[in-house]
């Protein structure tokens, strides 16, 4: 019996091995896309001059320092240097495999040194080089496009440094050398925040060995309210301004990027937007269509430019006479100063903010009143004291989140209080507030880049904090900004669990059991001296005492006593607000478990009220 069992087992393994070999032999073979012949491009169609010299092979590869070729016949726009521009487009082919695979190197200019997959002339996939002539494998998942006719296009529209593209071994395959980043359904990927804005991957399967720039966003730009819409712009590593719109600051629609970097190594850095209602710039043919004007600094930190839109930000034009200002600064903050009937621009540079003025947005005058000890990305606006609009103070918030209050006469800002932190969290940076909201409900609403939010194996990177309303209050320690989540968070509420006058004795744990990963938590508490209240949120803690709060930071003291706490919990963030926003702390997290609970230590704690709202996704 043992012998027969062994024979049977061997036979089974032989059958499995034979079947596997059969399946491998039946696997569809790779298909070349287009056919390069000798030193020319065969039936591929060139435009411009970038590809006039044909393929590079043999010693020419060595001369151009192109490495890691498979076919020893490289499509390149580098033979005559970085100056020439043009395109090279394949004949139409039928998509018959699950992936399109290729090797790529050269410049990293989106739209300008790239390869595209075209369907009916429209770009559906795109990739760029990575500032190296070492070719690396790349692939696109085209399984959902099988049976359709497509074209492969190689683009060189850049003539500056790294203004070339190199491509090799373009094939259809079911076994790509390097699989693309797995995205999952858009906005529902496993780590995608569900009510914090993140960018879709506009260049789709962009090459990036470090994954740093996949779906990347950084500094917020040009936040503005106009005609019922909130516009959010954000940098993408100087490549473009990402653009999204919302009517409630909760549900966002991401539009194509507003504008891309120029065809040289200049880049589009941070800035702001204004609505030129009086058409002082003359950029609109009439006052009935006021231009939306975006101000930004080139990557040289010296020249300042504008783009403008006449259709609510859907399409943009570069100003033909850019730059409008040459000055060694960056991060322009622009706004209208009504008392003097002029525009104001605040620029950062050399550890100072410099103030310029203009009557037409195009010609600017330095007022020579710099503000020392300043830091990047200024935001500057007025707030009423305790809601009294007859008592206004100017607020200056720096890129690191520190703010000061003072007076402004149109040309000079005078600080009147010691600088304080807007938010204590470790990931709060490059904040801006929405401008022009006086044409809406008048609230001053702020968001920030949650810097250093990293999402392993995801096709996006970084996130934006949830919008918060800023208000200015008198306190025992003087005037202070309070920061609370906007009321529109209630649009996502999906039921609630609540407790009233619940006493937690020392070491008691109250489980909070709603299912899901998204929560809005509000509590009014009484924490005696010596006691401590800890919210355990999916393995991470927010710790309150009678006088302090710690949420991913060292304990921070409130002015009087901790009375209320509000928490926003998304898949990868916790935002904490104490005493109606007297203290806020924004933090990126990667939770290591599920579950919510609250625990008392050191003595009894009274939960006068506690409400947990599970939240729906804002992407639904």
WOURBEL-V721264 format. One record per helix or strand. SS is the DSSP state (a for helix, b for strand). FROM is the first residue (numbers start at 1). LEN is the number of residues. Records with the same first field share a line. If there is no record, write none. Layout:
SS=FROM-LEN, FROM-LEN
//
This chain:
a=2-25, 59-5, 143-3, 338-3, 437-3, 487-6
b=31-2, 37-1, 40-1, 45-4, 56-1, 67-1, 74-3, 86-4, 93-2, 99-8, 113-7, 122-7, 132-10, 149-8, 165-9, 216-1, 220-7, 229-7, 240-7, 253-8, 268-9, 291-8, 303-7, 317-2, 325-2, 330-8, 342-8, 352-7, 365-2, 371-2, 379-7, 388-10, 402-7, 413-3, 420-2, 428-6, 435-1, 445-6, 461-1, 463-2, 468-8, 478-8, 493-1, 497-8, 509-4, 519-9, 532-6, 540-5, 548-3, 556-2, 564-7, 573-6, 583-6, 596-6, 605-11
//
